[in-house]
Amino acid sequence: MDVEQTLGSEWYLYLDPTQKELVKLSLQLYEREKQQQHGYADYSFVLFPLSKAYEGFLKKYLFDSGLISLKTYEGTRFRIGRALNPDINPNQHDDRWLFDDLAKVCGADVSRQIWDAWLKCRNRVFHFFPKEEGLLPLDEIGRRMQLLIAAMEAAIACKL
């Protein structure tokens, strides 16, 4: 992963200062762990800061696009996992469900990419599922970091 290229990218420049620090932290942890090779069973901790920055990115992106209000953006109740989930039961499609709004502007592929990155790189990393091992080796963390970066690149390219 090219740190200098990442820190100069359009999606990175879009982030607020706190989100930028979270991205840098994940990049630093990833590089450190690649060099030190501790052999941990799980490297989720490397992805956590970038995942948190991704959540902030999405909220900012949805606010700047006019899909959520300032009150929603600054509040504590808005849930990306509900708002952007394409698999929500149709009888639950309401004004808080935004996947279709995003898909109308960015297309189904980009909207799905944003969702899949959320699901695989945030939801499946932060939560424990009894029937899944959930341990992530460092090489998988690198792939998931790339998924998050690609999703933010695609969102910025769409520019709601």
C-alpha positions, -999 to +999 in steps of 0.1 A: +000+000+000+015+033-011+011+057+019+021+088+001-003+081-028-031+074-002-025+106+017-027+126-015-058+110-029-091+128-034-110+107-010-084+112+017-085+150+012-123+149+016-120+136+052-121+157+083-089+159+104-100+132+129-108+108+100-074+115+084-057+106+117-076+073+118-066+065+083-029+073+091-031+051+122-044+021+102-017+026+076+010+029+103-002-002+121-003-022+089+032-012+079+045-019+114+029-053+116+042-062+081+077-055+093+075-070+128+055-101+118+042-109+153+021-138+139-010-128+158-041-150+151-062-118+144-051-084+131-086-068+132-071-040+154-052-028+123-084-023+103-105-007+131-093+029+127-098+028+089-133+013+094-142+040+118-129+066+093-151+049+067-182+054+088-173+090+092-167+093+055-201+078+047-219+100+071-202+132+058-208+120+022-245+114+028-248+148+046-230+167+019-251+150-008-283+162+010-294+126+018-293+132+055-299+163+076-275+181+098-294+168+128-291+132+116-254+137+107-245+151+141-268+127+160-261+094+175-290+074+162-283+072+124-271+037+114-252+032+081-260-006+084-297+001+081-296+031+057-274+015+030-284-022+034-298-033+000-312-064+016-336-046+039-371-061+037-391-039+012-417-032+039-390-014+059-381+009+030-387+043+045-371+078+046-342+063+066-334+037+039-310+054+015-296+026-007-321+033-035-313+071-034-276+064-036-282+039-064-302+064-084-273+088-085-242+066-084-256+034-099-263+000-084-226-011-088-211+017-068-239+016-042-233-021-038-196-016-036-201+009-008-224-015+011-201-045+005-171-026+019-192-017+050-204-052+055-171-070+050-147-043+065-167-029+093-197-050+103-180-084+100-149-072+117-165-054+147-191-080+155-187-116+167-207-143+150-206-177+168-206-198+136-178-179+120-141-180+130-137-143+124-099-143+128-082-121+102-046-126+091-026-096+081-028-103+044-066-103+046-065-070+065-045-055+036-072-067+012-099-053+033-081-020+036-080-019-002-118-026-003-125+004+019-102+027-001-118+015-034-153+022-020-143+057-010-127+063-044-158+051-061-180+073-040-159+104-046-158+096-083-196+096-083-197+130-065-233+132-055 
